[in-house]
Amino acid sequence: MSAVEWTPDRIKVLMALWEEGLATSEIGRRLGVTKNAVVGKVHRLGLKKRQSPIRQATPAPAAAQPKKAKAAAPASKPEHPAPKPVMPTGEVVRLEALTAAMCSWPEGEPGTPEFHFCGQPAAEGKPYCEAHCARAYVKVSKDKRKTVAGGDY
């Protein structure tokens, strides 16, 4: 199976159709890709989440429901979260200025004036710069635990 080439124009169409509220399967049909390709790209672009089209069953009245034990208190967040890796920064690159030779890692919230792309030189044969490739491509070791990608993506 070959990978989908997400060109800037194709990403624009995806974002527009997503904002219109079309189903992921319909967006995929219009773009000639699978529903899962759409879902993955929407996630990577950080587009706003939408309500699931799957209807939840109406809950039974409280009297008919079995009693449940109280849930444990949610785990507290650590006081000091792990530091985020330092990513390249530079000029703001908008979609219309993005080229295939530039890193297409999205930055910020789509639809806001601050939204842009990394724009650093892309790694050879990849859509992202070296720093973003390290985040995007994760190797799985034999015991199925995720490990950070090495130099060969």
C-alpha positions, 0 to 999 in steps of 0.5 A: 500500500502506498502512502498518501501524498498530502500536498498543500492543495489537498490539505486545504481541501481537507481542512475546508471539508472538515470545517463544513462538517462532512463525514470522514468517509465522504472527505476520503471519497472526495480526496481519493483516500481512505477514511483512516487516512483522513482521520490520521491527517486531521489528527496530525494537523490538530484540527478541532474535534467534532462530535462522533456521529455514532449515537449512544444508547439512551441510558435506562432510568436510574432505578433500573440501573445496577449500583456501581462502586464509586470510581477511584479519584483520578490520578494527579498530574506530576508537578513537573511535566516532562520537557518538550523537545526543542523544535526548529523556529524561524519565519512563519510559513503559511500554507500558500508559501509551503513547498515540497522541500519545506517541513510541513509540520503544522504549528498552532490551531488551524483556522487561527491567524497564528496557524503556520507550518515549520518551514525548515528544510525537509529531510530527504524523502520526508515531509518534515525536517529532521527534528519533526521526523524524530517526533513523527516516525517511531520505531517499535522494538521486538517487545512492542514498546515504542522507542524514539526513532533513530537516524534511519526513518 
